[in-house]
């Protein structure tokens, strides 16, 4: 590494080298500080072969995940991704913490001496960790069982079946990760075009109803068309209400309305602010809950 910062080509090189030694059907979970950007780059620029990319599940290291926006956390937080469990992805940070004492002397050392010292220190750490591996594994197992029991107890108190919770969670993720409305100079044109399209649909449905009445079709067919007509009428009314139109108005004249444009822009800003506040509430609530558990456990 020759410069600071997250360079994606480093992790791409490691991934390609890793898959040279793995079965082609093996699923690999990768915890990376900017896994969201890495996956997007791989999909956009085909940086990895499709066979390799289909075997990878990306997630963000725990201590970096909270620095990402809430929609990103919903998808890439390891505690919200299946298969990662309580993994935190901070193994490299622990290794660097164990090696940081060597930074001052190695700054004035030669290239080969630096490699020798690092190799010797890593071997020493491997042997040291191997001696305490059983204790570490027991501690992690106990921690996992405690977390599992606490989660199961919370679910039992809710008196809600897990089969009902999972669809609700997927619906929440879909809703909170959809693109937010933006200010645009063409907002009024788009909204008015939608209304005009719905009005044309209403007109076509009126023609269909009259044609079916004349042909004396089956009774349920007319009911279905009436239902579609009422549904389209309701959608038109809601679209007009969103624009503040209460009476019949020449919609074509509103296409260049400055007032309507400002109103739509303000509505978009209001929606974005409300969504940001909601996301912030979800983030803070997790810390509050963790703090309460810590205080109660003392």
Secondary structure, DSSP 8 states (H G I E B T S, - for coil): --SSS--HHHHHHHHHHHHTTS-TT--EEEE-TTHHHHHHHHHHH--S-HHHHTTEEEEB-HHHHTTS-HHHHHHHBGGGSTT-TT----HHHHHHHHHGGGHHHHTTS-HHHHHHHHHHHHHHHHHHHHHTHHHHHHHHHHHHHHHHHHHHHHHHHHT--HHHHHHHHHHHHHHHTS------TTHHHHHHHHHHHHHHHHHHHHHHHHHHHHHT--HHHHHHHHHHHHHHHHHHHHHHHHHT--S---GGGGTT-HHHHHHHHHHHHHHHHHHHHHHHHHHHHHHHHHHHHHHHH-
